Amino acid sequence: MSDDALRRGPAAEQSYSPLYFLASLGAGGLAVTFFMYLMFWVPHPGQPVPVFEDLMAALAGGNWAMKSSVVLAMVGIGFFVFLNVKMLIWNFITLSRFKQTEAYDKLRHSNAETTLLAGPLATAMTINAGFIVGLVFVPQLWSIVEYLFPAAMVAFVLVGLWAFQLIGRFLGRVLTEGGAFDMSAHNSFAQLLPAFALSMVAVGLSAPAAMSGNTTVVGTSLVLSTFFGFSAMLYAIYASITAFSAMLQHGSAREAGPTLMVIVPLLTVLGIMFLRQNHGLHSAFDVHGTPGETLVMLARILTIQIVFLLLGLLVMTRQAYFTDFVLGSKLSPGSYALVCPGVALSVMLHFFINKGLAASQVIDKFGLAYWGFTALALLFQLAMIALVLRLNWQHFRGVAKPAAAVPAE
């Protein structure tokens, strides 16, 4: 198949990149932001997460604000999980055609080979989103949940092995073939995508640690999530140090500007993994942490996230990235990476407010300060919803004109 075979229909098909898997990822992340309403606002006695029965009880006996929040969350989760799955399927179909083109062969022999890791990243998010759908919409799910945890861990391990296979192919090539990696094109944090993919697998594997009542399942979850989580951290350290060196020499790659903030979602995902692991250690192994320790851990994570968010916004503003690629006519599939930091900050703020500030009694839950901080999380969520709708209109509206931008390396 020639490259021209893809040049029809929406701009995303005319100039396809595996980075379009991030369109699926962003939609899945927005579904998680709506689940935060249910997680922290709806009482769920008897289990660590809200389930269908808790939501029905809130709709039957809650006040108007509670009922409105539950309905809005359920609608939001349903819509964005649908969009998440739709975009995932579209990407797999389009990627299969893309693999038959010369552009794919070129990608496989460039720095941009790691963009293929967006596939397992988005797939792991979809598995997480599927579990949320089950909790919210399936009656009596909790009665069989112990049977689902082993199956979920197998699914995440398979995705993790897929990610490692792609990483191994890339590292095997660049570490054994002289000159196979272009350091001058490494002037962004695009190479942190493999770490992000591994971290998404890790957070999925950590879920049974927080929810299961079976010690064997909890222990397996702790070990597997630690393996993938720390693999992600090791890769992120290596990739970020070498990338920052390249940026100091060559400046930051303009199209890859959004990758400067990939640390934000990476830390949110790893932070949730640590929270889930701590819960598993407490419930299954009688290892106790304090709310104050959780508060400090989340504050440290949030601090690093804010620093990298400001860095990314500074660079992209000076390079007029938003003017051209978000508000303007230029198209870059990497623009979808902008959704991840906003979603991640919204989710992290919910955890910081509820598991940090409120749990340690720094603020009163549902008090004035509580809602003031929560408003920030909701503003990030609204901004990312608007951004997803804008990007989808730009890239998938069906106008037959070529995309102006190429995948960032």
C-alpha positions as CSV (number, residue, x, y, z in Angstrom):
1,M,0.0,0.0,0.0
2,S,1.3,3.5,-0.9
3,D,1.3,6.5,1.5
4,D,-1.4,8.0,-0.7
5,A,-3.8,5.2,0.5
6,L,-4.1,7.0,3.8
7,R,-4.6,10.5,2.3
8,R,-8.4,10.7,2.3
9,G,-11.0,11.7,4.7
10,P,-10.1,13.6,8.0
11,A,-6.8,15.2,8.4
12,A,-5.9,12.5,11.0
13,E,-6.1,9.9,8.3
14,Q,-4.2,11.9,5.8
15,S,-1.2,12.4,8.0
16,Y,-1.5,9.5,10.5
17,S,0.8,9.1,13.5
18,P,0.6,6.7,16.4
19,L,0.3,9.8,18.6
20,Y,-3.4,9.8,17.7
21,F,-3.8,7.1,20.3
22,L,-3.5,10.0,22.7
23,A,-7.0,11.1,21.5
24,S,-8.3,7.9,23.0
25,L,-6.2,8.4,26.1
26,G,-7.5,11.9,26.7
27,A,-11.1,10.8,26.5
28,G,-10.4,8.0,29.0
29,G,-8.8,10.4,31.3
30,L,-11.8,12.7,31.2
31,A,-14.0,9.8,32.2
32,V,-11.8,9.4,35.3
33,T,-12.3,13.0,36.2
34,F,-16.0,12.4,36.3
35,F,-15.5,9.3,38.5
36,M,-13.8,11.6,41.0
37,Y,-17.2,13.1,41.8
38,L,-18.5,9.7,42.8
39,M,-15.3,8.6,44.5
40,F,-15.2,11.5,46.9
41,W,-18.7,12.9,47.1
42,V,-20.9,9.7,47.3
43,P,-20.9,7.6,50.5
44,H,-19.8,4.0,49.7
45,P,-19.7,2.0,52.9
46,G,-18.4,-1.5,52.7
47,Q,-16.0,-1.1,49.8
48,P,-13.2,1.4,48.9
49,V,-14.9,2.6,45.7
50,P,-18.5,3.5,44.9
51,V,-20.6,1.0,43.0
52,F,-23.9,1.0,41.2
53,E,-25.9,0.4,44.4
54,D,-24.3,3.4,46.1
55,L,-25.2,5.6,43.2
56,M,-28.8,4.4,43.3
57,A,-29.0,5.1,47.0
58,A,-27.6,8.6,46.5
59,L,-30.2,9.2,43.7
60,A,-33.0,8.0,45.9
61,G,-32.1,9.7,49.2
62,G,-29.6,12.5,48.4
63,N,-30.2,16.2,48.1
64,W,-30.5,17.9,44.8
65,A,-26.8,18.7,44.6
66,M,-25.9,15.0,45.2
67,K,-28.4,13.8,42.7
68,S,-27.2,16.3,40.1
69,S,-23.5,15.3,40.7
70,V,-24.3,11.6,40.3
71,V,-26.3,12.1,37.1
72,L,-23.6,14.4,35.6
73,A,-20.9,11.9,36.5
74,M,-22.7,9.0,35.0
75,V,-23.4,10.9,31.8
76,G,-19.8,12.1,31.6
77,I,-18.4,8.7,32.2
78,G,-20.6,7.1,29.6
79,F,-19.9,9.7,26.9
80,F,-16.1,9.8,27.4
81,V,-15.6,6.1,27.7
82,F,-17.6,5.7,24.5
83,L,-15.3,8.2,22.8
84,N,-12.3,6.5,24.4
85,V,-13.2,3.1,22.9
86,K,-14.3,4.6,19.6
87,M,-10.9,6.4,19.2
88,L,-9.0,3.3,20.3
89,I,-10.7,1.1,17.6
90,W,-10.1,3.8,15.0
91,N,-6.5,3.9,15.8
92,F,-6.0,0.2,15.6
93,I,-7.7,0.1,12.2
94,T,-5.7,3.1,10.9
95,L,-2.4,1.9,12.3
96,S,-2.9,-1.5,10.5
97,R,-3.1,0.4,7.2
98,F,-0.3,2.8,8.2
99,K,2.0,-0.2,8.8
100,Q,1.9,-0.9,5.0
101,T,3.3,2.5,4.0
102,E,6.8,3.9,3.5
103,A,6.1,6.4,6.3
104,Y,5.8,3.6,8.8
105,D,9.2,2.1,7.7
106,K,10.7,5.6,8.1
107,L,9.2,5.9,11.6
108,R,10.6,2.5,12.7
109,H,14.1,3.8,11.9
110,S,13.9,7.1,13.6
111,N,13.6,8.5,17.2
112,A,9.8,8.6,16.6
113,E,9.6,4.8,16.9
114,T,8.7,5.3,20.5
115,T,5.4,6.9,19.4
116,L,4.2,3.4,19.0
117,L,4.1,3.1,22.8
118,A,1.0,5.3,22.6
119,G,-0.8,2.1,21.7
120,P,-0.3,0.2,24.9
121,L,-0.7,3.4,26.9
122,A,-4.2,4.0,25.5
123,T,-5.1,0.4,25.7
124,A,-4.2,0.3,29.4
125,M,-6.3,3.4,30.0
126,T,-9.2,1.7,28.2
127,I,-9.0,-1.3,30.6
128,N,-9.0,1.1,33.5
129,A,-12.0,2.9,32.0
130,G,-13.8,-0.4,31.5
131,F,-13.5,-1.2,35.2
132,I,-15.0,2.2,36.0
133,V,-17.9,1.5,33.7
134,G,-18.5,-1.8,35.5
135,L,-18.5,-0.1,38.9
136,V,-20.9,2.6,37.8
137,F,-23.4,0.8,35.6
138,V,-23.4,-2.9,36.5
139,P,-25.5,-4.0,39.4
140,Q,-24.0,-6.5,41.9
141,L,-20.6,-6.3,40.3
142,W,-18.9,-6.2,43.7
143,S,-20.2,-9.7,44.5
144,I,-18.0,-11.1,41.8
145,V,-15.2,-8.6,41.9
146,E,-12.6,-11.1,43.4
147,Y,-13.0,-13.1,40.2
148,L,-12.3,-10.1,38.0
149,F,-9.1,-9.0,39.7
150,P,-6.9,-11.9,38.5
151,A,-8.3,-11.5,35.0
152,A,-7.6,-7.7,35.0
153,M,-4.0,-8.3,36.2
154,V,-3.5,-10.8,33.3
155,A,-4.8,-8.2,30.9
156,F,-2.5,-5.5,32.2
157,V,0.5,-7.8,32.2
158,L,-0.1,-8.6,28.6
159,V,-0.3,-4.9,27.8
160,G,2.9,-4.4,29.8
161,L,4.7,-7.1,27.8
162,W,3.5,-5.5,24.6
163,A,5.0,-2.2,25.8
164,F,8.3,-3.9,26.8
165,Q,8.5,-5.6,23.4
166,L,8.2,-2.2,21.7
167,I,10.8,-0.7,24.1
168,G,13.2,-3.6,23.6
169,R,13.0,-3.3,19.8
170,F,13.7,0.4,20.0
171,L,16.5,0.2,22.5
172,G,18.0,-2.9,20.8
173,R,18.2,-0.8,17.6
174,V,19.6,2.4,19.0
175,L,22.0,0.8,21.4
176,T,23.6,-1.6,18.9
177,E,23.6,0.5,15.7
178,G,26.0,3.4,15.7
179,G,24.2,6.7,14.8
180,A,20.7,5.1,15.0
181,F,19.5,7.7,17.5
182,D,19.5,11.4,16.5
183,M,20.4,13.4,19.6
184,S,19.7,16.7,17.8
185,A,16.0,15.5,17.5
186,H,15.9,14.5,21.2
187,N,15.2,18.0,22.3
188,S,11.9,17.4,24.0
189,F,10.4,14.9,26.5
190,A,8.8,12.9,23.7
191,Q,11.0,9.9,24.7
192,L,9.2,9.7,28.1
193,L,6.2,8.1,26.3
194,P,7.5,4.6,27.1
195,A,7.7,5.5,30.8
196,F,4.1,6.9,30.6
197,A,2.9,3.6,29.1
198,L,4.6,1.5,31.8
199,S,3.2,3.7,34.5
200,M,-0.4,3.3,33.2
201,V,0.1,-0.5,33.3
202,A,1.4,-0.1,36.9
203,V,-1.5,1.9,38.1
204,G,-3.9,-0.7,36.7
205,L,-2.0,-3.5,38.3
206,S,-2.2,-1.7,41.7
207,A,-6.0,-1.5,41.7
208,P,-6.5,-5.0,43.3
209,A,-4.1,-4.0,46.1
210,A,-6.6,-1.3,47.1
211,M,-9.8,-3.3,46.5
212,S,-9.2,-7.0,47.0
213,G,-9.8,-8.8,50.3
214,N,-7.6,-11.7,49.2
215,T,-4.1,-11.6,50.6
216,T,-2.6,-13.5,47.6
217,V,-4.2,-11.1,45.1
218,V,-3.1,-8.1,47.1
219,G,0.5,-9.3,47.3
220,T,0.6,-10.2,43.6
221,S,-0.8,-6.8,42.8
222,L,1.8,-5.1,45.0
223,V,4.7,-6.9,43.4
224,L,3.6,-6.5,39.8
225,S,2.7,-2.9,40.1
226,T,6.0,-2.1,41.8
227,F,7.9,-3.8,38.9
228,F,6.2,-1.8,36.2
229,G,6.0,1.4,38.2
230,F,9.7,1.4,39.0
231,S,10.6,0.4,35.5
232,A,8.7,3.5,34.4
233,M,10.6,5.7,36.8
234,L,14.0,4.3,35.7
235,Y,13.1,4.9,32.0
236,A,11.8,8.4,32.8
237,I,14.9,9.4,34.6
238,Y,17.2,8.3,31.8
239,A,15.0,9.9,29.1
240,S,14.4,13.2,30.8
241,I,18.1,13.8,31.7
242,T,19.3,13.1,28.1
243,A,16.4,15.1,26.7
244,F,17.1,18.1,28.8
245,S,20.8,18.0,27.7
246,A,19.7,18.0,24.1
247,M,17.2,20.9,24.7
248,L,20.0,23.0,26.2
249,Q,22.1,22.4,23.1
250,H,19.4,22.7,20.4
251,G,16.5,24.4,22.0
252,S,13.1,22.8,22.6
253,A,11.4,21.2,19.5
254,R,8.4,23.4,18.8
255,E,5.9,20.7,17.8
256,A,6.9,18.6,20.8
257,G,6.2,21.4,23.2
258,P,3.4,19.6,25.0
259,T,5.8,16.8,25.9
260,L,7.5,19.1,28.4
261,M,4.5,18.5,30.6
262,V,4.3,14.7,30.3
263,I,5.8,14.6,33.8
264,V,2.5,15.8,35.1
265,P,0.3,12.8,34.1
266,L,3.2,10.4,34.8
267,L,3.4,11.6,38.4
268,T,-0.4,11.5,38.8
269,V,-0.5,7.9,37.7
270,L,2.4,6.9,39.9
271,G,0.9,8.8,42.8
272,I,-2.3,6.9,42.5
273,M,-0.3,3.7,42.4
274,F,1.4,4.6,45.6
275,L,-1.9,5.4,47.3
276,R,-3.4,2.1,46.2
277,Q,-0.3,0.2,47.4
278,N,-0.5,1.9,50.8
279,H,-4.1,0.9,51.1
280,G,-3.3,-2.7,50.3
281,L,-0.4,-2.8,52.8
282,H,-2.8,-1.4,55.4
283,S,-5.7,-3.8,54.7
284,A,-3.8,-7.0,54.0
285,F,-0.6,-6.7,55.9
286,D,-1.4,-4.3,58.8
287,V,1.1,-1.7,57.7
288,H,-0.2,1.7,58.8
289,G,0.5,5.1,57.3
290,T,-0.9,8.4,58.6
291,P,-3.0,11.0,56.8
292,G,-0.2,13.5,57.4
293,E,2.3,11.3,55.5
294,T,-0.1,11.1,52.6
295,L,-0.6,14.8,52.6
296,V,3.1,15.5,52.4
297,M,3.6,12.9,49.6
298,L,0.8,14.4,47.5
299,A,2.0,17.9,48.2
300,R,5.5,16.9,46.9
301,I,4.0,15.4,43.8
302,L,1.8,18.4,43.1
303,T,4.8,20.7,43.5
304,I,6.8,18.9,40.8
305,Q,3.7,18.9,38.6
306,I,3.2,22.6,38.9
307,V,6.9,23.3,38.2
308,F,6.8,21.3,34.9
309,L,3.4,22.7,34.0
310,L,4.8,26.3,34.3
311,L,7.9,25.2,32.3
312,G,5.9,23.8,29.5
313,L,3.5,26.8,29.4
314,L,6.5,29.2,29.3
315,V,8.2,27.4,26.4
316,M,5.0,26.9,24.4
317,T,3.9,30.5,24.9
318,R,7.3,31.9,23.7
319,Q,7.1,29.6,20.7
320,A,3.4,30.6,19.9
321,Y,2.4,26.9,20.0
322,F,-1.2,27.5,21.1
323,T,-1.6,30.2,18.4
324,D,-0.7,27.9,15.6
325,F,-1.6,24.3,16.7
326,V,-4.6,24.8,19.0
327,L,-6.3,28.0,17.9
328,G,-4.8,28.2,14.4
329,S,-4.9,26.1,11.3
330,K,-1.8,24.1,11.8
331,L,-2.3,20.5,12.9
332,S,0.0,18.2,14.9
333,P,-1.1,14.9,16.4
334,G,1.1,15.8,19.4
335,S,-1.4,18.4,20.4
336,Y,-3.4,15.7,22.1
337,A,-0.6,15.5,24.6
338,L,-1.9,18.8,26.0
339,V,-5.0,17.0,27.4
340,C,-3.0,14.7,29.7
341,P,-1.5,17.4,32.0
342,G,-4.8,19.1,32.6
343,V,-6.7,15.9,33.2
344,A,-3.9,14.7,35.5
345,L,-3.9,17.9,37.5
346,S,-7.7,17.7,38.0
347,V,-7.4,14.2,39.3
348,M,-4.4,14.9,41.5
349,L,-6.2,17.9,43.0
350,H,-9.1,15.7,43.9
351,F,-6.8,13.3,45.7
352,F,-4.8,16.1,47.4
353,I,-8.0,17.8,48.6
354,N,-9.7,14.6,49.9
355,K,-6.9,12.2,50.8
356,G,-4.5,15.0,51.9
357,L,-6.2,18.1,53.2
358,A,-9.5,16.8,54.3
359,A,-8.2,13.4,55.6
360,S,-5.6,15.2,57.8
361,Q,-8.2,17.7,59.0
362,V,-6.4,20.7,57.5
363,I,-9.8,21.7,56.0
364,D,-13.3,20.5,56.6
365,K,-14.8,18.2,54.0
366,F,-17.5,20.0,52.1
367,G,-16.6,23.3,53.8
368,L,-15.9,26.6,52.1
369,A,-12.2,25.9,51.6
370,Y,-12.9,22.4,50.3
371,W,-15.2,23.7,47.5
372,G,-12.8,26.5,46.8
373,F,-9.9,24.1,46.1
374,T,-12.3,21.7,44.3
375,A,-13.3,24.5,42.0
376,L,-9.7,24.5,40.6
377,A,-10.0,20.8,39.8
378,L,-13.3,21.4,38.0
379,L,-11.9,24.3,36.0
380,F,-9.1,22.1,34.8
381,Q,-11.7,19.4,33.8
382,L,-13.8,21.9,31.9
383,A,-10.8,23.3,30.1
384,M,-9.7,19.8,29.0
385,I,-13.3,19.0,27.8
386,A,-13.2,22.1,25.6
387,L,-9.7,21.2,24.4
388,V,-10.7,17.7,23.4
389,L,-13.8,18.9,21.5
390,R,-11.6,21.5,19.8
391,L,-8.9,19.1,18.8
392,N,-11.4,16.5,17.6
393,W,-13.1,19.1,15.4
394,Q,-9.7,20.1,14.0
395,H,-8.4,16.6,13.3
396,F,-11.5,14.5,12.6
397,R,-14.1,16.8,11.0
398,G,-13.8,15.0,7.6
399,V,-12.3,17.9,5.7
400,A,-10.0,16.5,3.0
401,K,-7.0,18.6,3.4
402,P,-3.5,17.5,4.4
403,A,-2.3,18.0,7.9
404,A,0.4,20.6,8.2
405,A,2.5,19.0,10.9
406,V,4.4,15.7,11.2
407,P,4.8,13.6,14.3
408,A,7.2,15.0,16.9
409,E,10.2,12.9,17.7
